[in-house]
Amino acid sequence: MYPWPDSLWGSTTPSVDRLPSLKEDIHTDLLIIGGGYTGLSTALHGGSMFSSIVIIDQAQPGWGCSGRNGGQINPQWKSSLSHLKSQYSQNEFDDFIKLLNTSAQNVFSLIEQHNIDCQGLRSGALIPGRGTDSRRYLQEWASYWKDYGARVQLLGKSETTEAIGTKVYDNSLLLEEGGSLQPLAFTRGLVSACQSQSVDIYGDTRAQTVTARGNGWLVKTEFGLISCNSLVIATNGYTGRLWPGLRQNLYPVASMISATEPLADDAFSSILPAKQSVAEYAGLPFYYRLDEQNRFIMGGRGTRSGGVGSMDPRHLHRAAIKLFPQLEIARWTFNWAGYVGVTLHQKPLLLRLGENAYAGLGYNGRGITMATAMGRQLTRALAGKSTLLPVESLEKNKFYAFYRLGVTGRILYGEWLDRRQGLR
Ligand SMILES: Cc1cc2nc3c(=O)[nH]c(=O)nc-3n(C[C@H](O)[C@H](O)[C@H](O)COP(=O)(O)OP(=O)(O)OC[C@H]3O[C@@H](n4cnc5c(N)ncnc54)[C@H](O)[C@@H]3O)c2cc1C
């Protein structure tokens, strides 16, 4: 049994019965492995294409990142424009931008369409930075988005200070389409929407092996075999050895979150008065926001080796207090963590694994928007239609065994950059 993390989201979402595990052999048209945003969104978008859809999760839907994240709806990719352009052909880049630009609206539309009670708030997403490198990044994206017609604003020092409530940053990018939600409640809403469309979802059902069978696939679980015509693997940062070589295509890197009790005191009223969500542009970025009850929710790295470790949140509290000294008196009540699926080239991956078999993963910390968007792209790929993400193949990665070392090096370098800029 996979226990739920002790998260703020678990304590503020009405509890539901555990979904039963699979206990017999079954056949389905489409099988989805993984019950997070990717898997649930694939099922929702695939409804009319498949005669039957089954989702299995080794734990329960939302047990992975989809029930643990910071709840920031952010339609901005972290890479610089020039890096992104270097990773795609011109057409692929144009398609990616189209997908990105509609990705927040896509989330809000799903919330509305399925009447999901998840504190969805379109208050905007802010990306603040300090120093010349961040200025270049923010200006480049601001002018690109303006020309594209997206609803963004580049805020100067005083506007950023007013919007966030700290003088630490030089400027910021405001993405008006962004905002926030309660991530586990959003997942549970997607589960209900899937169930109302006759999708069968099994919890506590781990896919152990996948083998080709006839024109389809055979998946072994502990108490039942599942044969299917089409297969989607949606396991992102929790990808194991199920499909040879798949996990070498992304690095699971821990991110940790700490949340305060509701901040009622007037001393806190200058912090994020318009309740935007904030994800820094920095060497090693932190992300934070307030929830509906005014709890301050601060996220950042896990341990320096990229793991969860003993869940020591002191670095999160130190960074929060540096930004907002009044948080010194706040009481932190929840700490939890999860594994973000990071790709070396920073692209999300729509992978063709075999005949009618695909995987969608690698959202680099932007999964509310991108994993939810991936669902539609996966169903289009299965239908043989054009997609807004290029369909790629598995890559061999001979450096995978050393990735933890690379993560540590990257974290130490990022921390050094941020100290040099006076950000920490
Ligand atoms: C701490 C943290 C904060 C984050 N903050 C944000 C944020 O603010 N905004 C944002 O956009 N993104 C954020 N992210 C990233 C975002 O949460 C993820 O990108 C997104 O949830 C990925 O969804 P998914 O469905 O692909 O994967 P997941 O939600 O991780 O689901 C994968 C599922 O696969 C299941 N699974 C794995 N192996 C098997 C198997 N063999 N058989 C059956 N089931 C299996 C797991 O149990 C899991 O439930 C954050 C991530 C973390 C960890």
The ligand as an SDF file (V2000), in Angstrom:
LIG
                    3D

 53 58  0  0  0  0  0  0  0  0999 V2000
    6.4000   19.3450   -5.0180 C   0  0  0  0  0  0  0  0  0  0  0  0
    5.9360   19.5800   -6.4320 C   0  0  0  0  0  0  0  0  0  0  0  0
    5.4320   20.8060   -6.7950 C   0  0  0  0  0  0  0  0  0  0  0  0
    4.9810   21.0410   -8.0960 C   0  0  0  0  0  0  0  0  0  0  0  0
    4.4000   22.2410   -8.3760 N   0  0  0  0  0  0  0  0  0  0  0  0
    3.8280   22.4360   -9.5770 C   0  0  0  0  0  0  0  0  0  0  0  0
    3.0870   23.6120   -9.8220 C   0  0  0  0  0  0  0  0  0  0  0  0
    2.8990   24.4560   -8.9370 O   0  0  0  0  0  0  0  0  0  0  0  0
    2.5600   23.7870  -11.0630 N   0  0  0  0  0  0  0  0  0  0  0  0
    2.7150   22.8440  -12.0430 C   0  0  0  0  0  0  0  0  0  0  0  0
    2.2250   23.0670  -13.1690 O   0  0  0  0  0  0  0  0  0  0  0  0
    3.3900   21.6960  -11.8200 N   0  0  0  0  0  0  0  0  0  0  0  0
    3.9310   21.4450  -10.6090 C   0  0  0  0  0  0  0  0  0  0  0  0
    4.5610   20.2710  -10.3550 N   0  0  0  0  0  0  0  0  0  0  0  0
    4.6220   19.2500  -11.4170 C   0  0  0  0  0  0  0  0  0  0  0  0
    3.2740   18.5350  -11.6350 C   0  0  0  0  0  0  0  0  0  0  0  0
    2.7150   18.1880  -10.4020 O   0  0  0  0  0  0  0  0  0  0  0  0
    3.4780   17.2890  -12.5000 C   0  0  0  0  0  0  0  0  0  0  0  0
    4.1250   17.6540  -13.6910 O   0  0  0  0  0  0  0  0  0  0  0  0
    2.1780   16.6130  -12.8670 C   0  0  0  0  0  0  0  0  0  0  0  0
    1.3950   16.3540  -11.7410 O   0  0  0  0  0  0  0  0  0  0  0  0
    2.4680   15.3250  -13.6230 C   0  0  0  0  0  0  0  0  0  0  0  0
    1.2760   14.6100  -13.8020 O   0  0  0  0  0  0  0  0  0  0  0  0
    1.3410   13.1280  -14.3150 P   0  0  0  0  0  0  0  0  0  0  0  0
   -0.0440   12.6530  -14.4120 O   0  0  0  0  0  0  0  0  0  0  0  0
    2.1530   13.0450  -15.5560 O   0  0  0  0  0  0  0  0  0  0  0  0
    2.1680   12.3280  -13.2040 O   0  0  0  0  0  0  0  0  0  0  0  0
    1.7800   11.9750  -11.6860 P   0  0  0  0  0  0  0  0  0  0  0  0
    0.7130   12.8540  -11.1540 O   0  0  0  0  0  0  0  0  0  0  0  0
    3.0440   11.9080  -10.9210 O   0  0  0  0  0  0  0  0  0  0  0  0
    1.1260   10.5400  -11.8180 O   0  0  0  0  0  0  0  0  0  0  0  0
    1.8790    9.3970  -12.1400 C   0  0  0  0  0  0  0  0  0  0  0  0
    1.1480    8.2070  -11.5160 C   0  0  0  0  0  0  0  0  0  0  0  0
    1.7030    7.0070  -12.0530 O   0  0  0  0  0  0  0  0  0  0  0  0
    1.5390    6.0130  -11.0660 C   0  0  0  0  0  0  0  0  0  0  0  0
    2.4260    4.8920  -11.4100 N   0  0  0  0  0  0  0  0  0  0  0  0
    3.7730    4.8930  -11.5260 C   0  0  0  0  0  0  0  0  0  0  0  0
    4.2160    3.6560  -11.8960 N   0  0  0  0  0  0  0  0  0  0  0  0
    3.1150    2.8800  -12.0290 C   0  0  0  0  0  0  0  0  0  0  0  0
    2.9090    1.5040  -12.3840 C   0  0  0  0  0  0  0  0  0  0  0  0
    3.9400    0.6900  -12.6940 N   0  0  0  0  0  0  0  0  0  0  0  0
    1.6520    1.0160  -12.4060 N   0  0  0  0  0  0  0  0  0  0  0  0
    0.5910    1.8090  -12.0890 C   0  0  0  0  0  0  0  0  0  0  0  0
    0.7290    3.1170  -11.7440 N   0  0  0  0  0  0  0  0  0  0  0  0
    1.9720    3.6480  -11.7210 C   0  0  0  0  0  0  0  0  0  0  0  0
    1.9010    6.7300   -9.7660 C   0  0  0  0  0  0  0  0  0  0  0  0
    1.3510    6.0710   -8.6320 O   0  0  0  0  0  0  0  0  0  0  0  0
    1.3160    8.1300   -9.9960 C   0  0  0  0  0  0  0  0  0  0  0  0
    0.0480    8.2970   -9.3680 O   0  0  0  0  0  0  0  0  0  0  0  0
    5.0610   20.0160   -9.0770 C   0  0  0  0  0  0  0  0  0  0  0  0
    5.5890   18.7650   -8.7210 C   0  0  0  0  0  0  0  0  0  0  0  0
    6.0030   18.5440   -7.4070 C   0  0  0  0  0  0  0  0  0  0  0  0
    6.5450   17.1980   -7.0210 C   0  0  0  0  0  0  0  0  0  0  0  0
  1  2  1  0
  2  3  1  0
  2 52  2  0
  3  4  2  0
  4  5  1  0
  4 50  1  0
  5  6  2  0
  6  7  1  0
  6 13  1  0
  7  8  2  0
  7  9  1  0
  9 10  1  0
 10 11  2  0
 10 12  1  0
 12 13  2  0
 13 14  1  0
 14 15  1  0
 14 50  1  0
 15 16  1  0
 16 17  1  0
 16 18  1  0
 18 19  1  0
 18 20  1  0
 20 21  1  0
 20 22  1  0
 22 23  1  0
 23 24  1  0
 24 25  2  0
 24 26  1  0
 24 27  1  0
 27 28  1  0
 28 29  2  0
 28 30  1  0
 28 31  1  0
 31 32  1  0
 32 33  1  0
 33 34  1  0
 33 48  1  0
 34 35  1  0
 35 36  1  0
 35 46  1  0
 36 37  1  0
 36 45  1  0
 37 38  2  0
 38 39  1  0
 39 40  1  0
 39 45  2  0
 40 41  1  0
 40 42  2  0
 42 43  1  0
 43 44  2  0
 44 45  1  0
 46 47  1  0
 46 48  1  0
 48 49  1  0
 50 51  2  0
 51 52  1  0
 52 53  1  0
M  END
$$$$
